Amino acid sequence: MDKDEKVRRNRAKTTQRIVEALEEVISERGLEGVGVNRIAEKANVSKVLIYRYFGGMEGLLEYYVKMGKLFPVFTPSLLDQIRPLHESDIARIWYRQVIQTFRHFRTFKAAREILKASVIENDPIAESTAKAQDEEMTRLVSQLSFVSGADTQAISAIVLGAMTYLTIMAQNDRTMISIDLRSEEGWQRIENAIKSIYIALNKSAVQDKEVKLELQSSNMPIAQW
């Protein structure tokens, strides 16, 4: 192993330790409790390394949000497989991604705390984290829309914004319209509603002459994700 390769591997291992320490601190103390000193101590590294690798706490959180653990990153080849084969497949692509993404947020405490950045005011770390999340959601919506001629960004803002709010409400043991967001039954109702919304949107897109659907050109099997 040459020197450059050894340096790369050491950096990768150190980065992984820092990321794991970040997750632990966020789970224990919330986003408001993170700090370079605390992360460095948990990861057993010098805080100088965190500044060198990430530029500080904001850079570390941005890296974490964009590394693919919260929002999936699709390669061009995988996107080709995901692309709908039939007109009615688009709804399934949309609702599955929303449901899977927010199930992850509900079951992973560090991810839920990151999600709360969008409602924390007057905090530079929360602001930069929320911005990174928004960029990732924008990328995801753009990759998976498979539609032109419709305002998929505005529609997604409503759905994803609602799911974000409901997920935060669930963490705070709240209800919404008397639906118990702490229960699986409550979330099953929410997920069924998401399916109904996207199925209706899919039908509307098919019927709208101004909207064009981007379907597969060949019978490539749709990927399971």
Residue frames as a rotation matrix with the C-alpha (Angstrom) as fourth column:
MET 1
0.577 0.817 0.000 0.00
0.817 -0.577 0.000 0.00
0.000 0.000 -1.000 0.00
ASP 2
-0.314 -0.723 0.616 1.49
0.669 -0.628 -0.396 3.35
0.673 0.288 0.681 -1.02
LYS 3
-0.870 -0.158 -0.466 1.54
0.471 -0.543 -0.695 6.42
-0.143 -0.825 0.547 1.21
ASP 4
-0.803 0.596 -0.012 -1.32
-0.557 -0.743 0.371 8.24
0.213 0.305 0.928 -0.56
GLU 5
-0.134 0.767 -0.627 -3.59
-0.096 0.620 0.779 5.21
0.986 0.165 -0.009 -0.29
LYS 6
-0.420 -0.089 -0.903 -2.81
0.819 0.391 -0.420 4.87
0.391 -0.916 -0.091 3.42
VAL 7
-0.984 0.054 -0.171 -3.65
0.023 -0.909 -0.417 8.55
-0.178 -0.414 0.893 3.97
ARG 8
-0.521 0.838 -0.161 -6.97
-0.604 -0.229 0.764 8.15
0.603 0.495 0.625 2.12
ARG 9
-0.075 0.493 -0.867 -7.92
0.338 0.830 0.443 5.10
0.938 -0.260 -0.229 4.17
ASN 10
-0.670 -0.231 -0.705 -7.01
0.739 -0.124 -0.662 6.77
0.065 -0.965 0.254 7.44
ARG 11
-0.933 0.360 -0.025 -9.04
-0.359 -0.933 -0.027 9.82
-0.033 -0.016 0.999 6.48
ALA 12
-0.290 0.868 -0.403 -12.02
-0.373 0.285 0.883 7.65
0.881 0.406 0.241 5.53
LYS 13
-0.188 0.174 -0.967 -11.88
0.718 0.696 -0.014 5.84
0.670 -0.697 -0.256 8.88
THR 14
-0.868 -0.178 -0.464 -11.57
0.461 -0.635 -0.620 9.09
-0.184 -0.752 0.633 10.80
THR 15
-0.775 0.632 -0.003 -14.46
-0.540 -0.660 0.523 10.61
0.328 0.407 0.853 8.86
GLN 16
-0.124 0.738 -0.663 -16.59
0.079 0.674 0.735 7.60
0.989 0.038 -0.142 9.70
ARG 17
-0.434 -0.094 -0.896 -15.79
0.869 0.219 -0.444 7.95
0.238 -0.971 -0.013 13.41
ILE 18
-0.982 0.060 -0.181 -16.70
-0.009 -0.963 -0.271 11.63
-0.190 -0.264 0.945 13.30
VAL 19
-0.506 0.843 -0.183 -20.00
-0.527 -0.135 0.839 10.91
0.683 0.521 0.513 11.54
GLU 20
-0.088 0.450 -0.889 -20.87
0.509 0.787 0.348 8.18
0.856 -0.422 -0.298 14.05
ALA 21
-0.706 -0.219 -0.674 -20.03
0.703 -0.336 -0.627 10.55
-0.089 -0.916 0.391 16.91
LEU 22
-0.909 0.415 0.034 -22.25
-0.389 -0.877 0.282 13.21
0.147 0.243 0.959 15.34
GLU 23
-0.201 0.874 -0.442 -25.18
-0.164 0.415 0.895 10.77
0.966 0.252 0.060 15.18
GLU 24
-0.228 0.070 -0.971 -24.69
0.830 0.535 -0.156 9.78
0.509 -0.842 -0.180 18.82
VAL 25
-0.899 -0.156 -0.408 -24.55
0.369 -0.771 -0.519 13.37
-0.234 -0.618 0.751 20.06
ILE 26
-0.723 0.691 -0.003 -27.60
-0.536 -0.558 0.634 14.38
0.436 0.460 0.774 18.01
SER 27
-0.084 0.705 -0.704 -29.53
0.195 0.704 0.682 11.38
0.977 -0.080 -0.197 19.36
GLU 28
-0.316 -0.135 -0.939 -28.53
0.918 0.207 -0.338 12.22
0.240 -0.969 0.059 22.93
ARG 29
-0.532 -0.097 -0.841 -28.80
0.554 -0.791 -0.259 16.01
-0.641 -0.604 0.475 22.92
GLY 30
0.629 0.766 0.135 -30.65
0.583 -0.349 -0.733 17.08
-0.515 0.540 -0.666 19.78
LEU 31
0.384 -0.466 0.797 -29.38
0.770 -0.315 -0.555 19.43
0.510 0.827 0.238 17.12
GLU 32
0.787 -0.033 0.616 -29.08
-0.239 -0.937 0.254 22.25
0.569 -0.347 -0.745 19.66
GLY 33
0.855 -0.417 0.308 -26.59
-0.239 0.210 0.948 20.17
-0.460 -0.884 0.080 21.65
VAL 34
0.673 -0.643 0.366 -24.03
0.738 0.549 -0.393 19.55
0.052 0.535 0.843 18.93
GLY 35
0.848 -0.505 -0.164 -20.65
-0.473 -0.859 0.197 21.26
-0.241 -0.089 -0.966 18.95
VAL 36
0.467 -0.737 -0.488 -17.17
-0.463 0.266 -0.846 20.67
0.753 0.621 -0.217 17.63
ASN 37
-0.421 -0.679 0.601 -15.68
-0.866 0.103 -0.490 19.99
0.271 -0.726 -0.631 21.08
ARG 38
0.110 0.564 0.819 -18.37
-0.735 0.600 -0.315 17.47
-0.669 -0.567 0.480 21.97
ILE 39
0.931 0.222 -0.289 -18.10
-0.364 0.599 -0.713 15.65
0.015 0.769 0.639 18.62
ALA 40
0.179 -0.957 -0.229 -14.30
-0.613 0.074 -0.787 15.56
0.770 0.281 -0.573 18.81
GLU 41
-0.416 -0.302 0.858 -14.39
-0.899 0.274 -0.340 14.12
-0.133 -0.913 -0.386 22.32
LYS 42
0.478 0.703 0.526 -16.94
-0.565 0.705 -0.429 11.47
-0.672 -0.092 0.734 21.34
ALA 43
0.953 -0.115 -0.281 -14.95
-0.200 0.459 -0.866 10.51
0.228 0.881 0.414 18.22
ASN 44
0.636 -0.772 -0.020 -11.64
0.333 0.251 0.909 10.61
-0.696 -0.584 0.417 20.11
VAL 45
0.136 -0.587 0.798 -10.09
0.950 -0.152 -0.274 12.96
0.282 0.795 0.536 17.56
SER 46
-0.694 -0.412 -0.591 -8.67
0.542 -0.839 -0.052 16.44
-0.474 -0.356 0.805 17.66
LYS 47
0.385 0.878 -0.284 -11.21
0.449 -0.447 -0.774 19.17
-0.806 0.171 -0.566 16.93
VAL 48
-0.218 -0.559 -0.800 -8.62
-0.531 -0.620 0.578 20.54
-0.819 0.550 -0.162 14.49
LEU 49
-0.910 -0.110 0.400 -9.41
0.211 0.708 0.674 17.55
-0.358 0.698 -0.621 12.25
ILE 50
0.002 0.989 0.150 -13.10
0.841 0.080 -0.535 18.47
-0.541 0.128 -0.831 12.13
TYR 51
0.487 0.109 -0.867 -12.23
-0.160 -0.964 -0.211 21.97
-0.859 0.241 -0.452 11.00
ARG 52
-0.547 -0.779 -0.306 -9.69
-0.499 0.010 0.866 20.60
-0.672 0.626 -0.395 8.51
TYR 53
-0.839 0.228 0.493 -12.06
0.450 0.801 0.395 18.03
-0.305 0.553 -0.775 7.01
PHE 54
-0.109 0.963 0.245 -15.35
0.992 0.090 0.089 19.94
0.063 0.253 -0.965 7.17
GLY 55
-0.499 -0.147 0.854 -14.63
0.301 -0.954 0.012 23.58
0.813 0.263 0.520 7.92
GLY 56
-0.853 0.206 0.480 -16.59
-0.516 -0.468 -0.717 23.44
0.077 -0.859 0.506 11.17
MET 57
-0.655 0.636 0.408 -19.93
0.040 0.569 -0.822 22.28
-0.754 -0.522 -0.398 12.54
GLU 58
0.260 0.788 -0.558 -22.02
-0.594 -0.325 -0.736 23.65
-0.761 0.523 0.384 9.68
GLY 59
-0.120 -0.405 -0.906 -19.84
-0.975 0.220 0.031 21.87
0.187 0.887 -0.421 7.13
LEU 60
-0.956 -0.228 0.185 -20.00
-0.274 0.919 -0.282 18.59
-0.106 -0.320 -0.941 9.04
LEU 61
-0.292 0.928 0.232 -23.79
-0.012 0.239 -0.971 18.68
-0.956 -0.287 -0.059 9.23
GLU 62
0.328 0.363 -0.872 -24.05
-0.841 -0.309 -0.445 19.59
-0.431 0.879 0.203 5.54
TYR 63
-0.585 -0.620 -0.522 -21.77
-0.770 0.627 0.118 16.64
0.255 0.471 -0.845 4.71
TYR 64
-0.874 0.258 0.411 -23.91
-0.055 0.789 -0.612 14.36
-0.482 -0.558 -0.675 6.84
VAL 65
0.093 0.979 -0.181 -27.18
-0.324 -0.142 -0.935 15.45
-0.941 0.146 0.304 5.23
LYS 66
0.466 0.089 -0.880 -25.75
-0.863 -0.172 -0.474 14.98
-0.194 0.981 -0.003 1.74
MET 67
-0.585 -0.805 0.100 -23.96
-0.768 0.589 0.250 11.66
-0.260 0.069 -0.963 2.24
GLY 68
-0.445 0.472 -0.761 -27.08
-0.550 0.527 0.648 9.65
0.707 0.707 0.026 1.33
LYS 69
-0.937 0.079 -0.340 -28.12
0.296 0.696 -0.654 8.36
0.185 -0.714 -0.676 4.74
LEU 70
-0.562 0.762 -0.322 -31.20
-0.003 -0.391 -0.920 10.58
-0.827 -0.517 0.222 4.95
PHE 71
0.531 0.674 -0.514 -32.15
-0.531 -0.209 -0.821 11.01
-0.661 0.709 0.247 1.29
PRO 72
0.389 -0.397 0.832 -31.20
0.504 0.847 0.169 8.37
-0.771 0.353 0.529 -1.30
VAL 73
-0.052 -0.489 -0.871 -28.80
-0.675 -0.625 0.391 9.26
-0.736 0.608 -0.298 -4.08
PHE 74
0.661 0.398 0.636 -29.71
0.172 0.744 -0.645 7.66
-0.730 0.536 0.424 -7.42
THR 75
-0.551 -0.833 -0.039 -27.14
0.034 -0.070 0.997 7.00
-0.834 0.548 0.067 -10.12
PRO 76
-0.338 0.414 -0.845 -28.18
-0.902 -0.398 0.166 7.57
-0.268 0.819 0.508 -13.77
SER 77
-0.770 0.021 -0.638 -28.34
-0.315 0.857 0.407 3.82
0.555 0.514 -0.654 -14.37
LEU 78
-0.820 0.507 -0.267 -30.61
0.528 0.486 -0.697 3.26
-0.223 -0.712 -0.665 -11.36
LEU 79
-0.429 0.671 -0.604 -32.82
-0.370 -0.741 -0.560 6.15
-0.824 -0.017 0.567 -12.43
ASP 80
-0.570 0.186 -0.801 -33.22
-0.790 0.147 0.596 4.45
0.229 0.971 0.063 -15.81
GLN 81
-0.835 0.251 -0.490 -34.47
0.276 0.961 0.021 1.34
0.476 -0.118 -0.872 -14.02
ILE 82
-0.681 0.579 -0.448 -36.79
0.431 -0.177 -0.885 3.31
-0.592 -0.796 -0.129 -11.76
ARG 83
-0.804 0.362 -0.472 -38.27
-0.561 -0.725 0.400 5.28
-0.197 0.586 0.786 -14.67
PRO 84
-0.083 0.870 0.486 -41.94
-0.418 0.412 -0.810 4.19
-0.905 -0.270 0.329 -15.04
LEU 85
-0.906 -0.182 0.382 -42.81
0.205 0.601 0.772 1.63
-0.371 0.778 -0.507 -17.67
HIS 86
-0.296 0.889 0.349 -46.54
0.852 0.081 0.517 2.41
0.432 0.450 -0.781 -17.75
GLU 87
-0.258 0.247 0.934 -48.48
-0.051 -0.969 0.242 5.62
0.965 0.015 0.263 -17.12
SER 88
0.722 0.675 0.151 -49.95
-0.207 0.002 0.978 4.32
0.660 -0.738 0.141 -13.88
ASP 89
0.348 -0.670 -0.656 -46.51
0.793 0.584 -0.175 3.43
0.500 -0.459 0.735 -12.45
ILE 90
-0.305 -0.557 0.773 -45.66
0.119 -0.827 -0.549 7.03
0.945 -0.076 0.318 -11.57
ALA 91
0.496 0.569 0.656 -47.93
-0.586 -0.337 0.737 7.14
0.640 -0.750 0.166 -8.51
ARG 92
0.926 -0.155 -0.345 -46.24
0.319 0.810 0.493 4.06
0.203 -0.566 0.799 -7.06
ILE 93
-0.024 -0.990 0.138 -42.79
0.748 -0.109 -0.654 5.61
0.663 0.088 0.744 -7.52
TRP 94
-0.222 -0.022 0.975 -43.86
-0.262 -0.962 -0.081 8.81
0.939 -0.273 0.207 -5.81
TYR 95
0.621 0.570 0.538 -45.71
-0.618 -0.066 0.783 7.39
0.482 -0.819 0.311 -2.83
ARG 96
0.783 -0.396 -0.480 -43.18
0.511 0.849 0.133 4.63
0.355 -0.349 0.867 -2.14
GLN 97
-0.223 -0.941 0.255 -40.34
0.565 -0.338 -0.753 7.12
0.794 -0.024 0.607 -1.95
VAL 98
-0.111 0.256 0.960 -42.24
-0.565 -0.811 0.151 9.46
0.818 -0.526 0.234 0.37
ILE 99
0.850 0.521 0.075 -43.36
-0.369 0.489 0.790 6.64
0.375 -0.700 0.608 2.64
GLN 100
0.581 -0.693 -0.427 -39.93
0.688 0.699 -0.198 5.01
0.435 -0.179 0.882 2.82
THR 101
-0.297 -0.734 0.611 -38.14
0.254 -0.677 -0.691 8.30
0.921 -0.050 0.387 3.45
PHE 102
-0.087 0.313 0.946 -40.36
-0.741 -0.654 0.148 9.32
0.665 -0.689 0.288 6.33
ARG 103
0.918 0.226 -0.326 -40.46
0.013 0.804 0.594 5.84
0.397 -0.550 0.735 7.86
HIS 104
0.089 -0.971 -0.220 -36.69
0.728 0.214 -0.651 6.22
0.679 -0.102 0.727 8.11
PHE 105
-0.437 -0.222 0.872 -37.06
-0.240 -0.905 -0.351 9.58
0.867 -0.362 0.342 9.82
ARG 106
0.487 0.733 0.475 -39.56
-0.673 -0.032 0.739 8.16
0.557 -0.679 0.478 12.30
THR 107
0.949 -0.078 -0.305 -37.36
0.204 0.890 0.408 5.19
0.239 -0.449 0.861 13.28
PHE 108
0.039 -0.999 -0.026 -33.95
0.887 0.046 -0.460 6.91
0.460 -0.005 0.888 13.35
LYS 109
0.575 0.329 -0.749 -33.67
0.747 -0.585 0.316 9.46
-0.334 -0.742 -0.582 16.14
ALA 110
-0.390 -0.795 -0.464 -30.67
0.439 -0.604 0.666 11.35
-0.809 0.056 0.585 14.75
ALA 111
-0.773 0.160 0.614 -32.51
0.589 -0.179 0.788 11.76
0.236 0.971 0.044 11.44
ARG 112
0.314 0.948 -0.055 -35.62
0.878 -0.269 0.395 13.08
0.360 -0.173 -0.917 13.21
GLU 113
0.333 -0.268 -0.904 -33.52
0.602 -0.678 0.423 15.62
-0.726 -0.685 -0.065 15.07
ILE 114
-0.787 -0.609 0.095 -31.95
0.420 -0.418 0.805 16.73
-0.451 0.674 0.585 11.78
LEU 115
-0.352 0.752 0.558 -35.45
0.806 -0.060 0.589 17.12
0.476 0.657 -0.585 10.35
LYS 116
0.480 0.575 -0.662 -36.31
0.856 -0.471 0.212 19.52
-0.190 -0.669 -0.719 13.17
ALA 117
-0.576 -0.767 -0.283 -33.72
0.653 -0.640 0.405 21.97
-0.492 0.049 0.869 11.83
SER 118
-0.600 0.377 0.706 -36.44
0.582 -0.399 0.708 23.32
0.549 0.836 0.019 9.54
VAL 119
0.482 0.865 0.139 -38.40
0.478 -0.392 0.786 24.71
0.734 -0.313 -0.603 12.51
ILE 120
0.238 -0.488 -0.840 -35.54
0.902 -0.209 0.377 26.05
-0.359 -0.847 0.391 14.66
GLU 121
0.843 0.159 0.515 -35.22
0.380 -0.853 -0.359 29.83
0.382 0.498 -0.779 14.39
ASN 122
0.760 -0.518 0.392 -32.22
-0.559 -0.829 -0.012 32.15
0.331 -0.210 -0.920 14.70
ASP 123
0.515 -0.634 0.577 -29.61
-0.200 0.565 0.800 29.39
-0.834 -0.528 0.164 14.80
PRO 124
0.099 -0.531 -0.842 -26.79
-0.961 -0.269 0.056 29.32
-0.256 0.804 -0.537 12.20
ILE 125
-0.852 -0.433 0.295 -26.28
-0.377 0.898 0.229 25.56
-0.364 0.084 -0.928 12.49
ALA 126
-0.185 0.875 0.447 -30.01
0.361 0.484 -0.797 24.84
-0.914 0.014 -0.406 12.08
GLU 127
0.512 0.384 -0.768 -30.17
-0.458 -0.635 -0.622 27.25
-0.727 0.671 -0.150 9.15
SER 128
-0.296 -0.705 -0.644 -27.31
-0.946 0.124 0.300 25.61
-0.131 0.698 -0.704 7.27
THR 129
-0.862 0.032 0.506 -28.68
-0.031 0.993 -0.116 22.13
-0.506 -0.116 -0.855 8.04
ALA 130
0.155 0.987 0.051 -32.17
0.182 0.022 -0.983 23.09
-0.971 0.161 -0.176 6.84
LYS 131
0.335 -0.102 -0.937 -30.66
-0.813 -0.534 -0.233 24.53
-0.477 0.839 -0.261 3.66
ALA 132
-0.743 -0.651 -0.155 -28.77
-0.652 0.652 0.386 21.29
-0.150 0.388 -0.910 2.98
GLN 133
-0.555 0.629 0.544 -31.98
0.277 0.756 -0.593 19.30
-0.785 -0.178 -0.594 3.55
ASP 134
0.428 0.767 -0.479 -33.88
-0.197 -0.438 -0.877 21.53
-0.882 0.470 -0.037 1.14
GLU 135
-0.084 -0.550 -0.831 -31.21
-0.970 -0.147 0.196 21.05
-0.230 0.822 -0.521 -1.51
GLU 136
-0.933 -0.269 0.239 -31.41
-0.240 0.960 0.144 17.29
-0.268 0.077 -0.960 -1.08
MET 137
-0.170 0.948 0.269 -35.22
0.330 0.312 -0.891 17.26
-0.928 -0.063 -0.366 -1.26
THR 138
0.401 0.268 -0.876 -35.08
-0.620 -0.624 -0.475 19.46
-0.674 0.734 -0.084 -4.36
ARG 139
-0.553 -0.686 -0.474 -32.63
-0.826 0.376 0.419 17.04
-0.109 0.623 -0.774 -5.98
LEU 140
-0.832 0.253 0.494 -34.78
0.119 0.951 -0.286 14.04
-0.542 -0.179 -0.821 -5.07
VAL 141
0.210 0.966 -0.148 -37.96
0.087 -0.170 -0.982 15.60
-0.974 0.194 -0.120 -6.45
SER 142
0.213 -0.204 -0.955 -36.16
-0.877 -0.471 -0.095 16.59
-0.430 0.858 -0.279 -9.64
GLN 143
-0.782 -0.615 -0.101 -34.76
-0.604 0.707 0.369 13.09
-0.156 0.349 -0.924 -10.13
LEU 144
-0.866 0.421 0.271 -38.02
0.351 0.897 -0.270 11.26
-0.357 -0.139 -0.924 -9.51
SER 145
-0.332 0.809 -0.486 -40.65
-0.487 -0.588 -0.647 13.56
-0.808 0.022 0.588 -11.05
PHE 146
-0.788 -0.055 0.613 -40.64
0.416 0.687 0.596 11.88
-0.454 0.725 -0.518 -14.50
VAL 147
0.311 0.928 0.205 -43.14
0.906 -0.224 -0.359 14.55
-0.287 0.298 -0.910 -15.52
SER 148
-0.884 -0.464 -0.055 -42.93
0.430 -0.854 0.294 17.79
-0.183 0.236 0.954 -17.50
GLY 149
-0.580 0.681 0.446 -45.61
0.070 -0.504 0.861 20.45
0.811 0.531 0.245 -17.74
ALA 150
0.625 0.729 -0.280 -46.72
0.366 0.043 0.930 20.17
0.690 -0.683 -0.239 -14.11
ASP 151
0.172 -0.544 0.821 -45.47
-0.671 -0.676 -0.307 22.04
0.722 -0.498 -0.481 -11.05
THR 152
0.450 -0.033 -0.892 -44.03
0.356 0.923 0.145 19.03
0.819 -0.383 0.428 -9.27
GLN 153
-0.671 -0.741 0.004 -41.97
0.325 -0.299 -0.897 21.26
0.666 -0.601 0.442 -6.98
ALA 154
-0.526 0.537 0.660 -45.02
-0.739 -0.672 -0.043 23.01
0.421 -0.510 0.750 -5.51
ILE 155
0.547 0.743 -0.385 -46.93
-0.478 0.655 0.586 19.75
0.688 -0.136 0.713 -5.13
SER 156
0.153 -0.590 -0.792 -43.94
0.536 0.723 -0.435 18.11
0.830 -0.358 0.427 -3.46
ALA 157
-0.752 -0.414 0.514 -43.47
-0.131 -0.670 -0.730 21.11
0.647 -0.616 0.450 -1.16
ILE 158
0.037 0.865 0.500 -46.99
-0.892 -0.197 0.407 20.60
0.450 -0.462 0.764 0.16
VAL 159
0.767 0.296 -0.570 -46.68
-0.130 0.941 0.313 16.83
0.629 -0.166 0.760 0.62
LEU 160
-0.004 -0.865 -0.501 -43.13
0.602 0.398 -0.692 16.76
0.798 -0.305 0.519 1.99
GLY 161
-0.634 -0.161 0.757 -43.75
-0.362 -0.803 -0.474 19.80
0.684 -0.574 0.450 4.17
ALA 162
0.384 0.862 0.330 -46.80
-0.793 0.125 0.596 18.12
0.473 -0.491 0.732 5.67
MET 163
0.720 -0.154 -0.677 -44.93
0.247 0.968 0.043 14.87
0.648 -0.199 0.735 6.27
THR 164
-0.428 -0.899 0.094 -42.05
0.301 -0.239 -0.923 16.77
0.852 -0.367 0.373 7.89
TYR 165
-0.405 0.350 0.845 -44.43
-0.737 -0.671 -0.076 18.56
0.541 -0.654 0.530 10.23
LEU 166
0.684 0.724 -0.092 -46.32
-0.558 0.600 0.573 15.36
0.470 -0.341 0.814 11.11
THR 167
0.345 -0.647 -0.680 -43.04
0.456 0.749 -0.481 13.55
0.820 -0.144 0.554 11.83
ILE 168
-0.703 -0.573 0.421 -41.94
-0.028 -0.569 -0.822 16.32
0.711 -0.590 0.384 14.18
MET 169
0.006 0.809 0.588 -45.39
-0.888 -0.266 0.374 16.28
0.459 -0.525 0.717 15.82
ALA 170
0.714 0.253 -0.653 -45.07
-0.076 0.955 0.287 12.53
0.696 -0.155 0.701 16.34
GLN 171
-0.249 -0.892 -0.377 -41.74
0.474 0.227 -0.851 12.95
0.845 -0.390 0.366 18.12
ASN 172
-0.825 -0.015 0.565 -43.41
-0.384 -0.719 -0.580 15.42
0.415 -0.695 0.587 20.45
ASP 173
-0.847 0.507 -0.159 -46.21
0.521 0.731 -0.442 12.91
-0.108 -0.457 -0.883 21.20
ARG 174
-0.606 0.654 -0.452 -48.88
-0.505 -0.756 -0.416 15.07
-0.614 -0.023 0.789 19.58
THR 175
-0.185 0.627 0.757 -51.99
0.692 0.630 -0.352 14.25
-0.698 0.459 -0.550 17.57
MET 176
-0.895 0.006 -0.445 -53.28
-0.294 -0.758 0.582 15.80
-0.334 0.652 0.681 14.34
ILE 177
-0.263 0.907 -0.329 -57.02
-0.852 -0.058 0.520 15.90
0.453 0.417 0.788 13.56
SER 178
0.439 0.418 0.795 -57.36
-0.846 0.489 0.210 13.32
-0.301 -0.765 0.569 16.38
ILE 179
0.789 -0.292 -0.540 -55.00
-0.077 0.826 -0.559 10.91
0.609 0.483 0.629 14.57
ASP 180
0.838 -0.506 0.204 -52.56
-0.169 0.114 0.979 9.39
-0.519 -0.855 0.010 17.05
LEU 181
0.694 -0.629 -0.349 -49.16
-0.543 -0.139 -0.828 9.99
0.473 0.765 -0.438 15.45
ARG 182
-0.177 -0.743 0.645 -47.49
-0.961 0.273 0.051 7.80
-0.214 -0.611 -0.762 18.08
SER 183
0.151 0.358 0.922 -49.24
-0.267 0.912 -0.310 4.67
-0.952 -0.200 0.233 16.79
GLU 184
-0.857 -0.424 0.292 -48.67
0.096 0.426 0.900 2.43
-0.506 0.799 -0.325 13.79
GLU 185
-0.103 0.914 0.393 -52.41
0.927 0.231 -0.295 2.59
-0.360 0.334 -0.871 13.08
GLY 186
0.555 0.289 -0.780 -52.22
0.162 -0.957 -0.239 6.37
-0.816 0.006 -0.578 12.86
TRP 187
-0.295 -0.765 -0.573 -49.27
-0.526 -0.371 0.765 6.30
-0.798 0.527 -0.293 10.48
GLN 188
-0.702 0.140 0.698 -50.94
0.545 0.737 0.400 3.62
-0.458 0.661 -0.594 8.36
ARG 189
0.433 0.901 -0.020 -53.80
0.734 -0.365 -0.572 6.04
-0.523 0.233 -0.820 7.84
ILE 190
0.388 -0.381 -0.839 -51.36
-0.357 -0.902 0.245 8.80
-0.850 0.204 -0.486 6.87
GLU 191
-0.685 -0.723 0.089 -49.53
-0.235 0.335 0.913 6.50
-0.689 0.605 -0.399 4.44
ASN 192
-0.318 0.666 0.675 -52.80
0.839 0.529 -0.126 5.37
-0.440 0.526 -0.727 2.86
ALA 193
0.673 0.547 -0.499 -53.71
0.311 -0.821 -0.480 9.02
-0.671 0.168 -0.722 2.38
ILE 194
-0.112 -0.809 -0.578 -50.34
-0.512 -0.451 0.731 9.66
-0.852 0.377 -0.364 0.70
LYS 195
-0.768 -0.122 0.628 -51.03
0.360 0.729 0.582 6.79
-0.529 0.673 -0.516 -1.69
SER 196
0.199 0.946 0.254 -54.49
0.860 -0.044 -0.508 8.17
-0.470 0.320 -0.823 -2.51
ILE 197
0.526 -0.053 -0.849 -53.08
-0.132 -0.991 -0.019 11.65
-0.840 0.122 -0.529 -3.17
TYR 198
-0.455 -0.824 -0.339 -50.41
-0.504 -0.075 0.860 10.41
-0.734 0.562 -0.381 -5.57
ILE 199
-0.589 0.347 0.730 -52.76
0.653 0.737 0.177 8.02
-0.476 0.581 -0.660 -7.37
ALA 200
0.539 0.830 -0.145 -55.14
0.623 -0.508 -0.595 10.95
-0.568 0.230 -0.790 -7.96
LEU 201
0.301 -0.525 -0.796 -52.25
-0.453 -0.813 0.365 13.15
-0.839 0.251 -0.483 -9.14
ASN 202
-0.726 -0.572 0.382 -51.11
-0.007 0.562 0.827 10.39
-0.688 0.597 -0.412 -11.50
LYS 203
-0.121 0.783 0.611 -54.59
0.899 0.348 -0.267 10.13
-0.421 0.516 -0.746 -13.03
SER 204
0.701 0.368 -0.611 -54.74
0.193 -0.922 -0.335 13.91
-0.687 0.117 -0.718 -13.39
ALA 205
-0.165 -0.867 -0.470 -51.36
-0.474 -0.348 0.809 13.97
-0.865 0.356 -0.354 -15.14
VAL 206
-0.694 -0.055 0.718 -52.44
0.454 0.741 0.495 11.26
-0.559 0.670 -0.489 -17.58
GLN 207
0.205 0.921 0.332 -55.59
0.921 -0.067 -0.384 13.19
-0.331 0.385 -0.862 -18.49
ASP 208
0.555 -0.050 -0.830 -53.90
0.011 -0.998 0.068 16.59
-0.832 -0.047 -0.553 -18.79
LYS 209
0.833 -0.187 0.521 -52.83
0.551 0.202 -0.810 17.28
0.046 0.961 0.271 -22.38
GLU 210
0.749 -0.567 0.342 -50.27
-0.471 -0.819 -0.327 19.82
0.466 0.083 -0.881 -21.17
VAL 211
0.350 -0.598 0.720 -48.45
-0.771 0.252 0.584 17.24
-0.531 -0.760 -0.373 -19.07
LYS 212
0.452 -0.307 -0.838 -45.96
-0.588 0.604 -0.538 14.79
0.671 0.736 0.093 -20.56
LEU 213
0.816 -0.146 0.559 -44.87
-0.392 0.570 0.722 11.62
-0.424 -0.808 0.408 -18.77
GLU 214
0.045 -0.898 -0.438 -41.30
-0.975 0.056 -0.215 10.35
0.217 0.436 -0.873 -19.13
LEU 215
0.816 0.350 0.460 -41.66
-0.447 0.887 0.118 6.58
-0.367 -0.302 0.880 -19.55
GLN 216
-0.179 -0.860 0.479 -39.12
-0.186 0.507 0.841 3.87
-0.966 0.061 -0.251 -20.23
SER 217
0.040 0.111 -0.993 -38.46
-0.982 -0.180 -0.059 3.27
-0.185 0.977 0.102 -23.90
SER 218
-0.391 -0.196 -0.899 -37.90
-0.452 0.892 0.002 -0.45
0.802 0.408 -0.437 -23.37
ASN 219
0.679 0.706 -0.201 -39.25
-0.232 0.466 0.854 -3.20
0.697 -0.533 0.480 -21.15
MET 220
-0.498 -0.865 -0.060 -36.55
-0.091 0.120 -0.989 -2.75
0.862 -0.487 -0.138 -18.51
PRO 221
0.162 0.590 -0.791 -37.74
0.765 0.431 0.479 -4.12
0.624 -0.682 -0.381 -15.16
ILE 222
0.473 0.082 0.877 -38.43
-0.321 -0.911 0.258 -1.43
0.821 -0.404 -0.404 -12.58
ALA 223
-0.556 -0.793 -0.248 -35.94
0.010 0.292 -0.956 -1.56
0.831 -0.534 -0.155 -9.74
GLN 224
0.582 0.654 -0.484 -37.09
0.515 0.165 0.841 -2.41
0.629 -0.739 -0.241 -6.23
TRP 225
-0.596 -0.779 0.196 -35.94
0.374 -0.485 -0.791 0.31
0.711 -0.398 0.580 -3.82
